[in-house]
């Protein structure tokens, strides 16, 4: 079997088989600690507090040096000048977890969570991505998705974030505006600094292979009864880490990691934490050397404003898993165990439809614009096909029909609301690459009428 090697990293090379699946050297019985994402804690609540003194200096370790993002948008009840995606859909942040510097496989992203935030309704969807999902990594061929960041970093330092963002964006058919990457060192200290976190464990857990605290080469086991817990850092780490026995493999672990993230956010929002500059500074100092993000400080402040309005009970936690929705399944490529879409390798249509059903835009829902789609010069059936895609994205399409042919054959968007549905109009203009026109007369009961021309354009991925 031919082998190929990536460029040397700080810890070790990632070796791949001819099928492209990453193989990592491990000591006997050694496995990576969980990379639970403490980044969401900072991104949602620390951006807007005590930006002075050593708090600011510590935060500079975490954020990029660029200034706040400026984007064109509509005037509305939110500020469209701060976050990418705000006013043009949801804000999607990829949360990555890696090992410590010097740890075996330090750049493998064994935790990947897309945190999708709706600035309108203040709801959050957290979607866990299986670390063994077998995908095409842009520029690097087929491999397990947890190796995408590492492969890119080995060939070009600093390129890993964009490669993993692109990889996951292609899979779920959603833009990824930002990322946050953290290693696991700061988790236990951060939880303890917060005074512990409240977590509900829904079922008894037993992992007979859980490694010993002082020697990873031996198994000491881990057991936890179902119920509510005030977890210190050590227990939170074990709870998020266990994956054998009844812990549910990587699928169950991903769900528990999301629970720890929510618990940390809630504890950070407690009055004694959020208004205590000394505690905030210490907390940022603990994780500052272990957390990186491409959000600027201005963007963190905006995200903080949104984060304070989020109700933890409204956070939806999902994982691409092999049960329930059965979107993925366990499989093998050569001698490597992998996860593939249930529809087949590289077929993400069912996954994308599922994600679109979760990531509904709040402005679209609030406007509830009634849309009619007409086919003028497009191919037969195009109006129906476009209608199906728009409905899956949350648009209120009430009718499809035919329109007289002829004319200049161009696609048009007619607004019968006199500008009363601005966000829906803006989204549709972007999708069809057409400027809308205000109209009077018979709208067939619609607020907006779209007429498809012979060479209409349509984007279904934003």
N, C-alpha and C positions, 0 to 999 in steps of 0.2 A: 504494500500500500504506500503510495507516495505521500510524503508529509511536507507541509510548508510552514514556515515560521514567520511570525510578525517581528517587527523590530523590537529590540530589548526594552523592557520597561524598568521601573525602579525596583520591582520585586522579582519578576520572572517573566519569561515569554509565555504567550498563549499559543499553544500548539494546536493545529487543526488537522482533521483528517481530510481525505480527498473529498468527502461530502461537505466539508466546511464546518463541521461541528467542533466547537471548542473543547479541548481537553485540558484540564488543570491538574497539575501535580499536587497531591495532598499527602500529608502524613496519615498514618493509619488511624482511623476513627476521628480524624480532625475534620471539622466542617466550619464554614463561615458563621460568625455571629449574625443575627438578623440586622438588617440595616433599616430600622424603624425611622421614619422621617420626622425628625424634630424640626425640620425646616419650616413646616407649615405653621408651627408655633410662632416663629419669628416673622414670617411673611404676613400673617394675619393680624398680629397684635402688637408687635414691638416696633413696627415702622413709624408709628405716630406718637411715641412717648419720649420725653426727655432727650431731645436731640441737642445735647450740649455736653461739654466736658468729655470724660472718658467713655460715656455711653456712645457718643458720636464716633470717637476714635475707634472703639471696639467694633462698631457697626461697619466702619470702612473696611474691615478685614473681610466682611461677608459680601458686600455688594460690589457691583461693577463701578467703574469710574465715570461712566457716561452720564450725561444730564438726563432730566426727565424727557420722556418721549412726547412729541407733539404730533397729533394726528388730526386730519380734517374730519369734521363730523357735523351732525345736526345739533342745534341747541335743544336741550331737553331738561329733564329734572335730574340729570347727572352731569358731571364734568367730563366731557369727551376728550380732554387734552392729556390725560394721565396714563391710562393703561391701554395697551394694544388689545383690540377685540372689544373694548367697551364702547357700546353704541353701534357696533357692527356684529354683535353676537355675544357669545360667552367668552370669558377670560379663562384660558386653559393653561395650567401650570404643571409641568412634569416634575414630580418629586422622585429623586433618585437616591438610592442608598448603596454605598460601597464599603469595602473594608478599609482598615487603617493603613496608613503608609507603612510599607514593610511587611504587611500581612500578605499571605499567599493569595494571589488573585485580587489584589487591592483595587483594581479598576473595574472588576466585574460588578455590574449593577444588579444585584440579586433582589433589590426592591425597586419596583417601578409603579408609581401611582399617578394617574392623571387626575388632578384636582380641578374640576370645572366649576367656575364661579359665575353666577348670574347676578350682575350688578343691579338689576331691576327688582327681582323678587328676593334677592339675598339668600338664595338656596345654593347648596354645594352638592355636587356629585363626585364621589371618590371612586375611581375605577382602577382596580388592580390588574396589572399585566403579568401573566406567568413568565417567570424568568427563563424557562426552557422552551418558549415559543420559537419555532423554527421559521425563520424569516429571511428575506433577501435584504442584506444590509447595503445601502447605496454605496457603491465603490468597493465593497469588500466581499461580495458574494453571499451565499447562503450560510447561515450560522444560527446558533442560539442567540436570542435577542439580548441576553444579559452580557454578551461579549461585544456588542456593537460599540459601546463607549470605549472599551479597552482597546479594541483593534484600531480605532481612529486615533486614539491618543498615542499608540505605539508608533504609528506612521507620521503623525503630525501633532505635536503637543498643543493642547488647547482646542482641538477640533472635535473632541468627543461629544460635547454637549449638542452641537448642531447636528451631528450624525444620528444620535439617538433620538433627538426631537423629530428629525425627518423620518426616521424609521417608524416610529410610533404614529406619527401623523398620517403616513401612508396606510398603515394598518387600520386605524379607526376612522380615517377620512375626515379628520378634524384638524384645524390649525393648532399648533402648540406655540403659544406666544412666549412663554418663559420656562425656565427650569430652576430647580434648586437641588443641589447635591450635598449630601452629608455622609460622613463616616460614623461608625457606631460609638466611638469613644465618649462623646458628650451626652449620650442618652441617660445613663444612670445618674450622672452628676446633675443633669438638667432637671430630671424628675425630682431628685432629692432637694434641689434648690427651690423648686416650686412648692415644696412641702408635701409631695406625693400627689397622685392622681386617682380619681374615682373611675373605676372600670367595672362593667358587668360582664362576667364570664358565663355564657349561656349553657355550657355543658361541662361535665367532668372531663378533665384532661389528664392523660397519662402517657408520658413519653419515657419508656424504659431505657432509651439510648441517649438521653440528654447528658452531655459531657459534664464532668466535674468542674467546679469553679477554679480549682488550683492546678488542674492537669487535664487538658483537652484530650489527651490520649486515652482516658478512661471514662466509662459511663457511670454516672451516679443516679440518673433518672430524675424525673420531675412529675409531680402530681399536684393537681389543683381542683378542688370541688367547685361545682357551679355556684354562682351567687355574686353578690356585690362586694367589691374590695376597694380599700384605700391602699393602693400599691406604692411602695417605695421604689427607688430606681432599680434595685436588684430584682424584685419580683416582676416589675414591668418588663425588664429585659428578658427574663425567663419566659414570661407569658407570651411575649411577641416572638420569641425564638423557637419554641418547641415546634416540631413538625413531624415527629414519628408517632407511632402508637395511635392514640385517638385524637391526635392534634390536627389531623386532616391534611398532611403533606403541605405542599407550598400553597395550595388553595386556602386551607384553613389558616395558615400562618398569615397570609395576606390580609384576611379579614380581621384578625386580631391586631395586626399592625395599624390598621385604620382606626380601630377602637382606641389604641394608645395615643394616636395623633389627636383624636377628638378629645380625649381625656386631658392631654397636655394643653390644648387650646382653652378648654373650659377653666382649668386651674389658673392659667395665665391671665384670664380675664377677671379673676377674682380681684376685688378692690385692693387687697393688700399687695398684690403683685404688680398690677398694671400701673399703680400710682406711686410705686416705690422705685425711684431712680437708681438707688444703690443696688437693689435686687435685680432690676433690669440690666444694669451694667454688668453685674457679676454673671448673670445668665448668658448674656451675649459674649462675655469674655470666655465662658466655658466652651461654648460651641463655635465661637468665631473662627478659630483655627481649623475647624472641621466642617464648615458649611460655606458653600459658594452658590451664588445666584447671579443671573444676568438682569435682575431687576435693579433699577437705580434707587437711591434713597427717596427721591420724590415719588417714585412708583410704589415703594413700600409704604409710604405715608398714605397714599390713596387706597392701597389694598387694606391697610389697617382700618381706615374709615369704613370700608365695606365689611371687613371681618367682624367688627364690633356689633353689626346688625344681624349677624347670622345666628339663627336658632339651631342649637345642636340637634334638636329633635327633627329638624328639616334637612339634616345632612343624609344623603343617600349613599350607602356603602355597597359597592358591587365589585365583583371579581369575574374576569373571564375564566370560567371554570368548566369542568367536565360533567357537572350535575345540574339540576334545575333546567336552565336554558340550554345546556349542552352545546355551547358554542365551540368548544375545543375538546380534544381527546388526547389521551396519552398514546404515543407511538414510538417508533424507533427509526433512526437513520444510521445504517451500518450497525455499529455496536453501541451507539449513543442513544440514551433515552431522551425523547423530545416531546413537546406538545405541539399539535398541529390543529388547524381549524377543522371542525367536524365535516365541513364541505369539501375538504381536500387541501393539500399543501398550496399556499399562496392564494386561496380563495377566501377573501375577507368580506364578501357581500353580506352574509348573515350577521357578522360581527359589526359591520358598519351600520346596518339597519338598526341593530340593537342599541348602539351608541347614540345614533340620531334620536331614538325614542327617549333617551335619557337626557341628552343635552339640548333640550328645547329652550329657545330664546325667550326671556321674560317680556321683552318689549313686543315681540310678535304675539305672544299670548294676550297681553293687555290690550292691544289694539283690535284684535279679532276682526281684521279686515276681511270682508267677503270678496273672493276673487273668482272671476270667470276667465277661462282660457279658451280662445278661439283659434282654429286652424284655418289660415287663409291660403298660403302658398307652400306650407311645409308638407312633408310626406304624410300619407294617411296614418292615423293612429298616434301622431306626435303629440297632439293636445292631451290625449288620455295618458300617454307615457309621462309627459311633463307634470301632469296633475298628480300622478302617483308619487313622484319624487317630492313635489312640494308638500303634499300631505304628510309624507314621512318626516318632513322637516318642521311640521307644526303649522303650516299655512292652512287657512280655512277656504279651500277651493269648493265652491258650491255647484259648479257646472262646467262642462266642456261642450263645445259646439263647433260647427263650421261657420266660416265667414266667407263673404264673396271673394273670389279670386281676382287676380289682376292687379291693377295699380302698380306701385313701385315695388311691391313684394317685400317691403321692409317690416321688421318686427316693431310693434308699438305697444306702449303701456299708457292707458288712459286712466286718469285719476278723476273720479266723480265725487270726491269728498272735499275738494277745494283745499287740499293740503292737511286734512285732519288725521291722516294715517301716515305720518312722515317716516317712521322707522320701517314699516312694511314697504313703502315705496322705495326707500333707500336700498333696502336689501334686494328688491326685485330689479332695480336699476343695475346694481352690481352683478347680479346673476345673469341678466340678459344683455349687459353692455349697451343699454339703451336709456336715454333720458325720458322721463315721463312727461306727459302733457295733461293739463287740466281739461276737463270735458264737461259738456252738458248733454241733456237728452236722455234717451232710453239706455239704461245701464244693465237691464235684465236683472235688476235687484242687487247688482254688485257694487262694491266700493271701488274696485279696480278691475279693469278689463285688459287682458293681455292677448294680443293677436300675433300669432306666430307667422313670420315671413319665411321665404324659401330658404334662406341661409341664416336662420336664427342661431345665436350663440346661447349656451346655457351652461353655467357652472354649478355643479351639485356638491362641491366640497368646501363651501364656506357659508 
